[in-house]
Amino acid sequence: MPYIGKSPVGGGFHKLDNLTASATDTYALTLGGAAYYPETANQLLCSLNGVIQAPQDSFTVSGSNLIFDSALTSNDSIDFVVALGDVLGVQGVTDGAVTTAKIANAAVTDAKIDTMAASKLTGALPALDGSALTGVGSNIIEQLFLNGNGDSVTVSSGTYSLANITAKQALTTTYADITGSSISYTPPAGATQVVYEFNYRLYGVNPSIITHFKMYIDSDEVTQARKQIGGGGSYDGEHINHRWAIAIGGSADTASGRVASWTSAKTIKLMGRNYSATYAGNVHEMVYWDGASLAQVVVPTMQITAYK
């Protein structure tokens, strides 16, 4: 249908920034100081030394560069370059019509980006000089900390809790499970090491104390993890931290606790006893406090850390 009056113009028509001739055949096209990317040489009207040049014959384009068929000199004059309309410049763009090829390089600025899905944010973060950051990661894939008060914690591998410790545990000359030290744990897939830490208080019933503690994984004692604790002079010892790293993979080794694989729950625990009845100790008890003798229960804590 014909228009009444002048028909609307579709597309952009631009006189590009001035170019200065030199001993080269290639010139960067800009519009308002920004790179300009013509779709084809046929889109450009170029005057050299007062003569309009034939596109494709006298010059071509590559990206945002205008390339003459031979090198110019400083005596030449590039009079003007006019872009005769943007290719497919229309009043409206059909949904889905703008493809990657239609967007000029470096044309999308930060201001035009709203949000981005986390799945797109992959790869190494750059350092200040543009290189990839190194040495900033962690090989910890799971960590949990428990107080011996019955509270529980949920991590990727499951929900765990310690017993609610409300009383001291008097050791005897026979090995017994240390209350609160047991956990049935399954590490996340990909773990190569699990570190078990159990922190507990020990009090000397007699003037001198000698106690023994050993660690088990299921029914096997980790003999290298044995711990002997002794003291004298009204021993009201510090917190004892029983810490051991369990390696995963390779040949199993009971002495060190290494396991060939760990895909289902294994029970880790401590057992303890007195050296003799005259060197006795109590677990989870502290007596001397605030300038007085005031026996009280000290709740143990446990931390499990799985490494990849």
Contacts in CASP RR format, 6 or more apart in sequence:
PFRMAT RR
TARGET T0000
AUTHOR 0000-0000-0000
METHOD contacts of the structure
MODEL  1
MPYIGKSPVGGGFHKLDNLTASATDTYALTLGGAAYYPETANQLLCSLNG
VIQAPQDSFTVSGSNLIFDSALTSNDSIDFVVALGDVLGVQGVTDGAVTT
AKIANAAVTDAKIDTMAASKLTGALPALDGSALTGVGSNIIEQLFLNGNG
DSVTVSSGTYSLANITAKQALTTTYADITGSSISYTPPAGATQVVYEFNY
RLYGVNPSIITHFKMYIDSDEVTQARKQIGGGGSYDGEHINHRWAIAIGG
SADTASGRVASWTSAKTIKLMGRNYSATYAGNVHEMVYWDGASLAQVVVP
TMQITAYK
8 91 0 8 1.000
10 89 0 8 1.000
10 90 0 8 1.000
10 91 0 8 1.000
11 85 0 8 1.000
11 86 0 8 1.000
11 89 0 8 1.000
11 90 0 8 1.000
12 83 0 8 1.000
12 85 0 8 1.000
12 86 0 8 1.000
12 89 0 8 1.000
13 82 0 8 1.000
13 83 0 8 1.000
13 84 0 8 1.000
13 85 0 8 1.000
14 31 0 8 1.000
14 36 0 8 1.000
14 82 0 8 1.000
14 83 0 8 1.000
14 85 0 8 1.000
15 80 0 8 1.000
15 81 0 8 1.000
15 82 0 8 1.000
15 83 0 8 1.000
16 29 0 8 1.000
16 30 0 8 1.000
16 31 0 8 1.000
16 36 0 8 1.000
16 80 0 8 1.000
16 81 0 8 1.000
16 82 0 8 1.000
16 83 0 8 1.000
17 29 0 8 1.000
17 30 0 8 1.000
17 31 0 8 1.000
17 32 0 8 1.000
17 33 0 8 1.000
18 78 0 8 1.000
18 80 0 8 1.000
19 27 0 8 1.000
19 29 0 8 1.000
19 66 0 8 1.000
19 78 0 8 1.000
19 81 0 8 1.000
20 78 0 8 1.000
21 72 0 8 1.000
21 73 0 8 1.000
21 74 0 8 1.000
21 75 0 8 1.000
21 76 0 8 1.000
21 77 0 8 1.000
21 78 0 8 1.000
22 72 0 8 1.000
22 73 0 8 1.000
22 74 0 8 1.000
23 71 0 8 1.000
23 72 0 8 1.000
23 73 0 8 1.000
23 74 0 8 1.000
24 71 0 8 1.000
24 72 0 8 1.000
25 67 0 8 1.000
25 68 0 8 1.000
25 69 0 8 1.000
25 70 0 8 1.000
25 71 0 8 1.000
25 72 0 8 1.000
26 65 0 8 1.000
26 66 0 8 1.000
26 67 0 8 1.000
26 68 0 8 1.000
27 65 0 8 1.000
27 66 0 8 1.000
27 67 0 8 1.000
27 68 0 8 1.000
27 78 0 8 1.000
28 35 0 8 1.000
28 64 0 8 1.000
28 65 0 8 1.000
28 66 0 8 1.000
29 35 0 8 1.000
29 36 0 8 1.000
29 37 0 8 1.000
29 38 0 8 1.000
29 61 0 8 1.000
29 64 0 8 1.000
29 65 0 8 1.000
29 66 0 8 1.000
29 81 0 8 1.000
30 36 0 8 1.000
30 64 0 8 1.000
31 83 0 8 1.000
35 64 0 8 1.000
35 104 0 8 1.000
35 105 0 8 1.000
35 106 0 8 1.000
36 64 0 8 1.000
36 83 0 8 1.000
37 63 0 8 1.000
37 64 0 8 1.000
37 104 0 8 1.000
37 105 0 8 1.000
38 44 0 8 1.000
38 61 0 8 1.000
38 63 0 8 1.000
38 64 0 8 1.000
38 83 0 8 1.000
38 87 0 8 1.000
39 86 0 8 1.000
39 87 0 8 1.000
40 55 0 8 1.000
40 61 0 8 1.000
40 87 0 8 1.000
41 55 0 8 1.000
41 56 0 8 1.000
41 59 0 8 1.000
41 60 0 8 1.000
41 61 0 8 1.000
42 55 0 8 1.000
42 56 0 8 1.000
43 55 0 8 1.000
43 83 0 8 1.000
43 84 0 8 1.000
43 85 0 8 1.000
43 86 0 8 1.000
43 87 0 8 1.000
44 55 0 8 1.000
44 59 0 8 1.000
44 61 0 8 1.000
44 66 0 8 1.000
44 81 0 8 1.000
44 82 0 8 1.000
44 83 0 8 1.000
44 84 0 8 1.000
45 52 0 8 1.000
45 80 0 8 1.000
45 81 0 8 1.000
45 82 0 8 1.000
45 83 0 8 1.000
45 84 0 8 1.000
46 52 0 8 1.000
46 53 0 8 1.000
46 55 0 8 1.000
46 58 0 8 1.000
46 59 0 8 1.000
46 66 0 8 1.000
46 78 0 8 1.000
46 80 0 8 1.000
46 81 0 8 1.000
46 82 0 8 1.000
47 53 0 8 1.000
47 78 0 8 1.000
47 79 0 8 1.000
47 80 0 8 1.000
47 81 0 8 1.000
48 58 0 8 1.000
48 68 0 8 1.000
48 72 0 8 1.000
48 76 0 8 1.000
48 77 0 8 1.000
48 78 0 8 1.000
48 79 0 8 1.000
49 76 0 8 1.000
49 77 0 8 1.000
49 79 0 8 1.000
50 77 0 8 1.000
50 79 0 8 1.000
53 59 0 8 1.000
53 68 0 8 1.000
57 69 0 8 1.000
58 68 0 8 1.000
58 69 0 8 1.000
59 66 0 8 1.000
59 67 0 8 1.000
59 68 0 8 1.000
59 69 0 8 1.000
60 66 0 8 1.000
60 67 0 8 1.000
60 69 0 8 1.000
61 67 0 8 1.000
63 105 0 8 1.000
64 104 0 8 1.000
66 81 0 8 1.000
72 78 0 8 1.000
88 102 0 8 1.000
124 132 0 8 1.000
124 133 0 8 1.000
125 132 0 8 1.000
125 133 0 8 1.000
125 136 0 8 1.000
126 132 0 8 1.000
126 133 0 8 1.000
127 133 0 8 1.000
139 307 0 8 1.000
139 308 0 8 1.000
140 305 0 8 1.000
140 306 0 8 1.000
140 307 0 8 1.000
140 308 0 8 1.000
141 188 0 8 1.000
141 190 0 8 1.000
141 191 0 8 1.000
141 306 0 8 1.000
141 307 0 8 1.000
141 308 0 8 1.000
142 155 0 8 1.000
142 156 0 8 1.000
142 157 0 8 1.000
142 187 0 8 1.000
142 188 0 8 1.000
142 191 0 8 1.000
142 304 0 8 1.000
142 305 0 8 1.000
142 306 0 8 1.000
143 155 0 8 1.000
143 303 0 8 1.000
143 304 0 8 1.000
143 305 0 8 1.000
143 306 0 8 1.000
144 153 0 8 1.000
144 155 0 8 1.000
144 160 0 8 1.000
144 303 0 8 1.000
144 304 0 8 1.000
145 153 0 8 1.000
145 301 0 8 1.000
145 302 0 8 1.000
145 303 0 8 1.000
146 152 0 8 1.000
146 153 0 8 1.000
146 160 0 8 1.000
146 161 0 8 1.000
146 162 0 8 1.000
146 183 0 8 1.000
146 301 0 8 1.000
146 302 0 8 1.000
146 303 0 8 1.000
147 162 0 8 1.000
147 299 0 8 1.000
147 301 0 8 1.000
148 162 0 8 1.000
148 163 0 8 1.000
148 164 0 8 1.000
148 165 0 8 1.000
148 180 0 8 1.000
148 299 0 8 1.000
148 300 0 8 1.000
148 301 0 8 1.000
148 302 0 8 1.000
149 162 0 8 1.000
149 164 0 8 1.000
149 165 0 8 1.000
149 299 0 8 1.000
150 161 0 8 1.000
150 162 0 8 1.000
150 163 0 8 1.000
150 164 0 8 1.000
151 161 0 8 1.000
151 162 0 8 1.000
152 159 0 8 1.000
152 160 0 8 1.000
152 161 0 8 1.000
153 159 0 8 1.000
153 160 0 8 1.000
153 161 0 8 1.000
154 160 0 8 1.000
156 188 0 8 1.000
157 185 0 8 1.000
157 186 0 8 1.000
157 187 0 8 1.000
157 188 0 8 1.000
157 306 0 8 1.000
158 186 0 8 1.000
160 183 0 8 1.000
160 185 0 8 1.000
160 304 0 8 1.000
162 180 0 8 1.000
162 183 0 8 1.000
162 300 0 8 1.000
162 302 0 8 1.000
163 179 0 8 1.000
163 180 0 8 1.000
163 182 0 8 1.000
165 179 0 8 1.000
165 180 0 8 1.000
165 284 0 8 1.000
165 297 0 8 1.000
165 299 0 8 1.000
165 300 0 8 1.000
166 297 0 8 1.000
167 284 0 8 1.000
167 297 0 8 1.000
168 203 0 8 1.000
168 282 0 8 1.000
168 283 0 8 1.000
168 284 0 8 1.000
168 285 0 8 1.000
168 295 0 8 1.000
168 297 0 8 1.000
169 176 0 8 1.000
169 178 0 8 1.000
169 179 0 8 1.000
169 282 0 8 1.000
169 283 0 8 1.000
169 284 0 8 1.000
170 205 0 8 1.000
170 280 0 8 1.000
170 281 0 8 1.000
170 282 0 8 1.000
171 211 0 8 1.000
171 272 0 8 1.000
171 273 0 8 1.000
171 274 0 8 1.000
171 280 0 8 1.000
171 281 0 8 1.000
171 282 0 8 1.000
171 283 0 8 1.000
172 273 0 8 1.000
172 274 0 8 1.000
172 277 0 8 1.000
173 273 0 8 1.000
173 274 0 8 1.000
173 275 0 8 1.000
173 276 0 8 1.000
173 277 0 8 1.000
174 273 0 8 1.000
175 214 0 8 1.000
175 271 0 8 1.000
175 272 0 8 1.000
175 273 0 8 1.000
176 271 0 8 1.000
176 272 0 8 1.000
176 273 0 8 1.000
177 269 0 8 1.000
177 270 0 8 1.000
177 271 0 8 1.000
178 198 0 8 1.000
178 200 0 8 1.000
178 213 0 8 1.000
178 269 0 8 1.000
178 270 0 8 1.000
178 271 0 8 1.000
178 272 0 8 1.000
178 283 0 8 1.000
179 283 0 8 1.000
179 284 0 8 1.000
180 198 0 8 1.000
180 300 0 8 1.000
180 302 0 8 1.000
181 198 0 8 1.000
181 200 0 8 1.000
181 242 0 8 1.000
181 269 0 8 1.000
181 270 0 8 1.000
181 300 0 8 1.000
181 302 0 8 1.000
182 267 0 8 1.000
182 268 0 8 1.000
182 269 0 8 1.000
183 196 0 8 1.000
183 267 0 8 1.000
183 268 0 8 1.000
183 269 0 8 1.000
183 302 0 8 1.000
183 304 0 8 1.000
184 265 0 8 1.000
184 266 0 8 1.000
184 267 0 8 1.000
185 194 0 8 1.000
185 265 0 8 1.000
185 266 0 8 1.000
185 267 0 8 1.000
185 268 0 8 1.000
185 304 0 8 1.000
186 262 0 8 1.000
186 263 0 8 1.000
186 264 0 8 1.000
186 265 0 8 1.000
186 266 0 8 1.000
187 194 0 8 1.000
187 248 0 8 1.000
187 262 0 8 1.000
187 306 0 8 1.000
188 306 0 8 1.000
189 263 0 8 1.000
190 308 0 8 1.000
191 248 0 8 1.000
191 262 0 8 1.000
191 306 0 8 1.000
191 307 0 8 1.000
191 308 0 8 1.000
192 247 0 8 1.000
192 248 0 8 1.000
192 249 0 8 1.000
192 307 0 8 1.000
192 308 0 8 1.000
193 245 0 8 1.000
193 246 0 8 1.000
193 247 0 8 1.000
193 248 0 8 1.000
193 306 0 8 1.000
193 307 0 8 1.000
194 245 0 8 1.000
194 246 0 8 1.000
194 248 0 8 1.000
194 262 0 8 1.000
194 304 0 8 1.000
194 305 0 8 1.000
194 306 0 8 1.000
194 307 0 8 1.000
195 243 0 8 1.000
195 244 0 8 1.000
195 245 0 8 1.000
195 246 0 8 1.000
195 303 0 8 1.000
195 304 0 8 1.000
195 305 0 8 1.000
195 307 0 8 1.000
196 215 0 8 1.000
196 242 0 8 1.000
196 243 0 8 1.000
196 244 0 8 1.000
196 246 0 8 1.000
196 268 0 8 1.000
196 302 0 8 1.000
196 304 0 8 1.000
197 241 0 8 1.000
197 242 0 8 1.000
197 243 0 8 1.000
197 302 0 8 1.000
197 303 0 8 1.000
197 304 0 8 1.000
197 305 0 8 1.000
198 241 0 8 1.000
198 242 0 8 1.000
198 243 0 8 1.000
198 270 0 8 1.000
198 300 0 8 1.000
198 301 0 8 1.000
198 302 0 8 1.000
199 239 0 8 1.000
199 240 0 8 1.000
199 241 0 8 1.000
199 242 0 8 1.000
199 300 0 8 1.000
199 301 0 8 1.000
199 302 0 8 1.000
199 303 0 8 1.000
200 239 0 8 1.000
200 240 0 8 1.000
200 242 0 8 1.000
200 283 0 8 1.000
200 284 0 8 1.000
200 298 0 8 1.000
200 300 0 8 1.000
201 237 0 8 1.000
201 239 0 8 1.000
201 240 0 8 1.000
201 283 0 8 1.000
201 284 0 8 1.000
201 285 0 8 1.000
201 286 0 8 1.000
201 298 0 8 1.000
201 300 0 8 1.000
202 209 0 8 1.000
202 211 0 8 1.000
202 229 0 8 1.000
202 235 0 8 1.000
202 237 0 8 1.000
202 240 0 8 1.000
202 281 0 8 1.000
202 282 0 8 1.000
202 283 0 8 1.000
202 285 0 8 1.000
203 235 0 8 1.000
203 236 0 8 1.000
203 237 0 8 1.000
203 281 0 8 1.000
203 282 0 8 1.000
203 285 0 8 1.000
203 286 0 8 1.000
203 287 0 8 1.000
204 231 0 8 1.000
204 232 0 8 1.000
204 234 0 8 1.000
204 235 0 8 1.000
204 236 0 8 1.000
204 237 0 8 1.000
204 280 0 8 1.000
204 281 0 8 1.000
204 282 0 8 1.000
205 280 0 8 1.000
205 281 0 8 1.000
205 282 0 8 1.000
206 278 0 8 1.000
206 279 0 8 1.000
206 280 0 8 1.000
206 281 0 8 1.000
207 232 0 8 1.000
207 233 0 8 1.000
207 234 0 8 1.000
208 230 0 8 1.000
208 231 0 8 1.000
208 232 0 8 1.000
208 233 0 8 1.000
208 235 0 8 1.000
208 278 0 8 1.000
208 279 0 8 1.000
209 229 0 8 1.000
209 230 0 8 1.000
209 231 0 8 1.000
209 232 0 8 1.000
209 235 0 8 1.000
209 274 0 8 1.000
209 279 0 8 1.000
209 280 0 8 1.000
209 281 0 8 1.000
210 228 0 8 1.000
210 229 0 8 1.000
210 230 0 8 1.000
210 231 0 8 1.000
210 274 0 8 1.000
210 275 0 8 1.000
210 276 0 8 1.000
210 279 0 8 1.000
211 228 0 8 1.000
211 229 0 8 1.000
211 230 0 8 1.000
211 272 0 8 1.000
211 273 0 8 1.000
211 274 0 8 1.000
211 275 0 8 1.000
211 279 0 8 1.000
211 281 0 8 1.000
212 226 0 8 1.000
212 227 0 8 1.000
212 228 0 8 1.000
212 229 0 8 1.000
212 272 0 8 1.000
212 273 0 8 1.000
212 274 0 8 1.000
212 275 0 8 1.000
213 226 0 8 1.000
213 227 0 8 1.000
213 228 0 8 1.000
213 229 0 8 1.000
213 240 0 8 1.000
213 242 0 8 1.000
213 270 0 8 1.000
213 271 0 8 1.000
213 272 0 8 1.000
214 221 0 8 1.000
214 222 0 8 1.000
214 223 0 8 1.000
214 225 0 8 1.000
214 226 0 8 1.000
214 227 0 8 1.000
214 270 0 8 1.000
214 271 0 8 1.000
214 272 0 8 1.000
215 221 0 8 1.000
215 222 0 8 1.000
215 225 0 8 1.000
215 226 0 8 1.000
215 242 0 8 1.000
215 244 0 8 1.000
215 268 0 8 1.000
215 269 0 8 1.000
215 270 0 8 1.000
216 222 0 8 1.000
216 267 0 8 1.000
216 268 0 8 1.000
216 269 0 8 1.000
216 270 0 8 1.000
216 271 0 8 1.000
217 246 0 8 1.000
217 257 0 8 1.000
217 259 0 8 1.000
217 266 0 8 1.000
217 267 0 8 1.000
217 268 0 8 1.000
218 266 0 8 1.000
218 267 0 8 1.000
220 254 0 8 1.000
220 257 0 8 1.000
221 254 0 8 1.000
222 244 0 8 1.000
222 246 0 8 1.000
222 254 0 8 1.000
222 255 0 8 1.000
222 256 0 8 1.000
222 257 0 8 1.000
223 254 0 8 1.000
223 255 0 8 1.000
224 255 0 8 1.000
224 256 0 8 1.000
224 257 0 8 1.000
225 242 0 8 1.000
225 244 0 8 1.000
225 257 0 8 1.000
227 240 0 8 1.000
227 242 0 8 1.000
229 240 0 8 1.000
230 279 0 8 1.000
231 237 0 8 1.000
234 288 0 8 1.000
236 286 0 8 1.000
236 287 0 8 1.000
236 288 0 8 1.000
239 298 0 8 1.000
242 270 0 8 1.000
244 257 0 8 1.000
246 257 0 8 1.000
246 258 0 8 1.000
246 259 0 8 1.000
246 268 0 8 1.000
247 256 0 8 1.000
247 257 0 8 1.000
247 258 0 8 1.000
247 259 0 8 1.000
248 258 0 8 1.000
248 259 0 8 1.000
248 261 0 8 1.000
248 262 0 8 1.000
249 258 0 8 1.000
249 259 0 8 1.000
249 260 0 8 1.000
249 261 0 8 1.000
250 258 0 8 1.000
250 260 0 8 1.000
251 258 0 8 1.000
251 260 0 8 1.000
252 258 0 8 1.000
252 259 0 8 1.000
252 260 0 8 1.000
259 266 0 8 1.000
272 283 0 8 1.000
274 280 0 8 1.000
274 281 0 8 1.000
284 297 0 8 1.000
284 298 0 8 1.000
284 299 0 8 1.000
284 300 0 8 1.000
285 295 0 8 1.000
285 296 0 8 1.000
285 297 0 8 1.000
285 298 0 8 1.000
286 295 0 8 1.000
286 296 0 8 1.000
286 298 0 8 1.000
287 293 0 8 1.000
287 294 0 8 1.000
287 295 0 8 1.000
287 296 0 8 1.000
288 294 0 8 1.000
289 296 0 8 1.000
END
